[in-house]
Amino acid sequence: MMLEFKRNILITGGAGFIGSHLVRLMVHKYPNYRIVNLDKLTYAGNLANLKDIEKEANYLFIKADICDFEEMQKVFTEYDIDGVIHLAAESHVDRSIKDPFAFAQTNVLGTLSLLQAANLAWNNKQTEKLFYHVSTDEVYGSLPLTGGYFTENNKYDPHSPYSASKASSDHFVRAYHDTYGLPTVISNCSNNYGAFQFPEKLIPLFINNIRHNKPLPVYGKGENIRDWLYVEDHARAIELIFHKGNIGDTYNIGGFNEWKNIDLIKVLLKVTDRLLGRPAGSSDKLITYVTDRAGHDLRYAIDSTKLKRELGWEPSLQFEEGIEKTVKWYLENQEWLDNVTSGEYMEYYKKMYEREVRPS
Ligand SMILES: NC(=O)c1ccc[n+]([C@@H]2O[C@H](COP(=O)([O-])OP(=O)(O)OC[C@H]3O[C@@H](n4cnc5c(N)ncnc54)[C@H](O)[C@@H]3O)[C@@H](O)[C@H]2O)c1
């Protein structure tokens, strides 16, 4: 029997870190929505992140590349998509320094391909439609070490190829709203942490290295400041903005939780050593200072008061609680980490899906 759904929501990049948390939340909370997870399954996409929900009746996975415009058009028609939450992206700053073209391709041209597919499919029948772009606070540039926050009115001032590509995609989203009347919304979020994050990123990388007594490479003097948010709080914010946000608007998402890199690393050392049953301070020697990242932004800090004032969102977890849960998760899921670091998951899932990306 064909199931009838009230809405058909396309989530791109749903096999990645944040996307998998969002897909899980939406699948559980909205059994009357069909959640279509579209992901190319790059090195960062891993369907093992969604094992617990893959058999749910309202969940569907499509392996495809957002840059494939014809394929995107087919998806909109075939599944009668009426809402998009777009997360698919190349997301790692260090990789963007080595290969900026991949970032322009996926983040800029891929977003454009999706926007155009949505615009053509919705063709002015845009009531109850929404194109939601999930973006980053890095588009705003860098703040001085003390004082000041990014608000939604900050001018864009990206410095890395990653943030330049996200800034560009944000501009295209606004252009589609202003030029064609496409109903859009954008959110810019601070750094996320939590389960299922690819271990090239600081928190999972360092937990894993502490466990295995490997060096912890700290850029420069470790004085750069980042604002950290628990990933499930980000997913809740996206779900709220998707349903209640103002069309054409931008929302900053963050938890007013700034940490100097070196202080964050000391917290990771303390919690990981304790949970591994090691004496306090026994892994501190692993800290290794390395040459700073080129163009390394000094400080990010996000002002999310608009989201609290207008939609009532607040982070649900204190940082101490979130980091404890996160370290525990990585320590208890060594198999997941091993599969990801060895690349084994890619071989497994590559064989599983018939709907392959067409060569471009
Ligand atoms: N991680 C953060 O701290 C953070 C903070 C703010 C905003 N964001 C944004 O949130 C989104 C998700 O970030 P993340 O950390 O979960 O990233 P991630 O790298 O973990 O996941 C990205 C996903 O996109 C998929 N993908 C990549 N290229 C694709 C393509 N061409 N077609 C289809 N799928 C493709 C990958 O397979 C992967 O599953 C990104 O847009 C990122 O810019 C991330």
PDBQT file of the ligand as one rigid body, heavy atoms in Angstrom, charges set to zero:
ROOT
HETATM    1  N1  LIG A 401      30.132  21.055  11.544  1.00  0.00    +0.000 N 
HETATM    2  C1  LIG A 401      29.923  22.283  11.965  1.00  0.00    +0.000 C 
HETATM    3  O1  LIG A 401      30.418  22.666  13.035  1.00  0.00    +0.000 OA
HETATM    4  C2  LIG A 401      29.048  23.228  11.182  1.00  0.00    +0.000 A 
HETATM    5  C3  LIG A 401      28.685  24.455  11.761  1.00  0.00    +0.000 A 
HETATM    6  C4  LIG A 401      27.832  25.309  11.034  1.00  0.00    +0.000 A 
HETATM    7  C5  LIG A 401      27.363  24.936   9.799  1.00  0.00    +0.000 A 
HETATM    8  N2  LIG A 401      27.742  23.749   9.252  1.00  0.00    +0.000 N 
HETATM    9  C6  LIG A 401      27.189  23.387   7.929  1.00  0.00    +0.000 C 
HETATM   10  O2  LIG A 401      26.304  22.287   8.143  1.00  0.00    +0.000 OA
HETATM   11  C7  LIG A 401      26.332  21.419   7.013  1.00  0.00    +0.000 C 
HETATM   12  C8  LIG A 401      26.668  20.014   7.472  1.00  0.00    +0.000 C 
HETATM   13  O3  LIG A 401      27.943  20.023   8.123  1.00  0.00    +0.000 OA
HETATM   14  P1  LIG A 401      28.580  18.682   8.685  1.00  0.00    +0.000 P 
HETATM   15  O4  LIG A 401      29.599  19.063   9.679  1.00  0.00    +0.000 OA
HETATM   16  O5  LIG A 401      27.493  17.743   9.051  1.00  0.00    +0.000 OA
HETATM   17  O6  LIG A 401      29.318  18.146   7.371  1.00  0.00    +0.000 OA
HETATM   18  P2  LIG A 401      29.806  16.692   6.993  1.00  0.00    +0.000 P 
HETATM   19  O7  LIG A 401      31.050  16.912   6.181  1.00  0.00    +0.000 OA
HETATM   20  O8  LIG A 401      29.858  15.806   8.173  1.00  0.00    +0.000 OA
HETATM   21  O9  LIG A 401      28.642  16.134   6.035  1.00  0.00    +0.000 OA
HETATM   22  C9  LIG A 401      28.428  16.613   4.743  1.00  0.00    +0.000 C 
HETATM   23  C10 LIG A 401      27.552  15.619   4.014  1.00  0.00    +0.000 C 
HETATM   24  O10 LIG A 401      27.307  16.145   2.694  1.00  0.00    +0.000 OA
HETATM   25  C11 LIG A 401      27.456  15.084   1.761  1.00  0.00    +0.000 C 
HETATM   26  N3  LIG A 401      27.867  15.664   0.467  1.00  0.00    +0.000 N 
HETATM   27  C12 LIG A 401      29.039  16.289   0.179  1.00  0.00    +0.000 A 
HETATM   28  N4  LIG A 401      29.044  16.659  -1.109  1.00  0.00    +0.000 NA
HETATM   29  C13 LIG A 401      27.853  16.284  -1.635  1.00  0.00    +0.000 A 
HETATM   30  C14 LIG A 401      27.262  16.403  -2.928  1.00  0.00    +0.000 A 
HETATM   31  N5  LIG A 401      27.937  16.980  -3.948  1.00  0.00    +0.000 N 
HETATM   32  N6  LIG A 401      26.017  15.923  -3.130  1.00  0.00    +0.000 NA
HETATM   33  C15 LIG A 401      25.338  15.331  -2.104  1.00  0.00    +0.000 A 
HETATM   34  N7  LIG A 401      25.859  15.160  -0.874  1.00  0.00    +0.000 NA
HETATM   35  C16 LIG A 401      27.098  15.637  -0.651  1.00  0.00    +0.000 A 
HETATM   36  C17 LIG A 401      28.541  14.196   2.357  1.00  0.00    +0.000 C 
HETATM   37  O11 LIG A 401      28.494  12.883   1.822  1.00  0.00    +0.000 OA
HETATM   38  C18 LIG A 401      28.197  14.251   3.839  1.00  0.00    +0.000 C 
HETATM   39  O12 LIG A 401      27.267  13.240   4.169  1.00  0.00    +0.000 OA
HETATM   40  C19 LIG A 401      27.345  22.015   6.044  1.00  0.00    +0.000 C 
HETATM   41  O13 LIG A 401      26.645  22.739   5.066  1.00  0.00    +0.000 OA
HETATM   42  C20 LIG A 401      28.206  22.925   6.906  1.00  0.00    +0.000 C 
HETATM   43  O14 LIG A 401      28.715  24.002   6.144  1.00  0.00    +0.000 OA
HETATM   44  C21 LIG A 401      28.576  22.882   9.921  1.00  0.00    +0.000 A 
ENDROOT
TORSDOF 0
